[in-house]
Amino acid sequence: MIKTCKYCNKEFETGRHKHVVYCSHKCANAGTAKTRERRIIIVCEYCKKEFEVTPGDLKYRIIIRFCSNECKAKGQFLDKRIIKNCDNCGKPIETLKVRMLHREETFCSVACKNSGYLKNHPSKSMNWNQRIAEAMATEEIKNKLRTLNSRSRKPMTDEHKNKISDKLFGIMPANSKVNQYTKYKRGTYNINGKDIFFRSKWEANYALYLDFLIKVNQVKSWCYEPRIFYFESIRRGSRSYTPDFKVELPEGGYEWHEVKGYMNPQSKTKLKRMSLYYPKEKIVLIERIKYSDILKKLTGVINFY
């Protein structure tokens, strides 16, 4: 690139350097001499050293007090600083007055802080084992604690497990409306003008699907959790089962529909015991694949949640 020198007006080639305005160092020194002569000398308020500023700095910056950022960091709070001696070694420390409002002790380093804390607060500086040892009143208490800590807990007997199961048999848990799985949004849903509580959004969508089947005469009616099946001879574990939907068919009869996205061991046990103790009851399992297929086919027809 060919440019004209700003000082001697000679043409010169700059190559790739587009910002060059002088053809040589001699012209650069001569061209900037007048600018350097117009610089102003100021004294730094913190280190008291003289430094130069240009008239442009004073024009666009209202106040220039320090020569560098280090002096600015130390000197801008000069009137708000206080000098205090270290409480451990006596070394003078320069710190802000605000930091001393809520401090009783001042240390110059972490090592001084640790050693000073050990001197002034011996009880707090003790480790946990020492504090426990001093808190023990007698050897008798220590021996009792040793016996309790070393004793292994006995396993629960079958008789005791059956006793607990008998107390809970047939009783719905107090947290039945609290969902342990946050992604399954249980709550009250509006199904064709009726507010019904469902244990998951999947069940609410399946209820909408059953209403659609009623319109096309494939289902006569449905009801949500109308009956609880009890396993009387079972003494422990899953002793009851509540299917999600009772679906009445147009040709007569009914069947039970269970919506399950995930089959945990407890659910598998309930279905096995249901087939064993109530073999005449028909259970239709709506798993993840079947549920997803219903949503894909009828999303434009049914307003699912």
Rosetta blueprint (number, residue, H / E / L):
1 M L
2 I E
3 K E
4 T E
5 C L
6 K L
7 Y L
8 C L
9 N L
10 K L
11 E E
12 F E
13 E E
14 T L
15 G L
16 R L
17 H L
18 K L
19 H L
20 V L
21 V L
22 Y L
23 C L
24 S L
25 H H
26 K H
27 C H
28 A H
29 N H
30 A H
31 G H
32 T H
33 A H
34 K H
35 T H
36 R H
37 E H
38 R L
39 R L
40 I E
41 I E
42 I E
43 V E
44 C L
45 E L
46 Y L
47 C L
48 K L
49 K L
50 E E
51 F E
52 E E
53 V E
54 T L
55 P H
56 G H
57 D H
58 L H
59 K H
60 Y H
61 R L
62 I L
63 I L
64 I L
65 R L
66 F L
67 C L
68 S L
69 N H
70 E H
71 C H
72 K H
73 A H
74 K H
75 G H
76 Q L
77 F L
78 L H
79 D H
80 K H
81 R E
82 I E
83 I E
84 K E
85 N E
86 C L
87 D L
88 N L
89 C L
90 G L
91 K L
92 P E
93 I E
94 E E
95 T E
96 L E
97 K L
98 V H
99 R H
100 M H
101 L L
102 H L
103 R L
104 E L
105 E L
106 T L
107 F L
108 C L
109 S L
110 V H
111 A H
112 C H
113 K H
114 N H
115 S H
116 G H
117 Y H
118 L H
119 K H
120 N H
121 H L
122 P H
123 S H
124 K H
125 S H
126 M L
127 N L
128 W H
129 N H
130 Q H
131 R H
132 I H
133 A H
134 E H
135 A H
136 M L
137 A L
138 T L
139 E H
140 E H
141 I H
142 K H
143 N H
144 K H
145 L H
146 R H
147 T H
148 L H
149 N H
150 S H
151 R L
152 S L
153 R L
154 K L
155 P L
156 M L
157 T L
158 D H
159 E H
160 H H
161 K H
162 N H
163 K H
164 I H
165 S H
166 D H
167 K H
168 L H
169 F L
170 G L
171 I L
172 M L
173 P L
174 A L
175 N L
176 S L
177 K L
178 V L
179 N L
180 Q L
181 Y L
182 T L
183 K L
184 Y L
185 K L
186 R L
187 G E
188 T E
189 Y E
190 N E
191 I E
192 N L
193 G L
194 K E
195 D E
196 I E
197 F E
198 F E
199 R L
200 S L
201 K H
202 W H
203 E H
204 A H
205 N H
206 Y H
207 A H
208 L H
209 Y H
210 L H
211 D H
212 F H
213 L H
214 I H
215 K H
216 V L
217 N L
218 Q L
219 V L
220 K L
221 S E
222 W E
223 C E
224 Y E
225 E L
226 P L
227 R L
228 I L
229 F E
230 Y E
231 F L
232 E L
233 S L
234 I L
235 R L
236 R L
237 G L
238 S L
239 R L
240 S E
241 Y E
242 T L
243 P L
244 D L
245 F E
246 K E
247 V E
248 E E
249 L L
250 P L
251 E L
252 G L
253 G L
254 Y E
255 E E
256 W E
257 H E
258 E E
259 V E
260 K L
261 G L
262 Y L
263 M L
264 N L
265 P H
266 Q H
267 S H
268 K H
269 T H
270 K H
271 L H
272 K H
273 R H
274 M H
275 S H
276 L H
277 Y H
278 Y L
279 P L
280 K L
281 E L
282 K L
283 I E
284 V E
285 L E
286 I E
287 E L
288 R H
289 I H
290 K H
291 Y H
292 S H
293 D H
294 I H
295 L H
296 K H
297 K H
298 L H
299 T L
300 G L
301 V L
302 I L
303 N L
304 F L
305 Y L
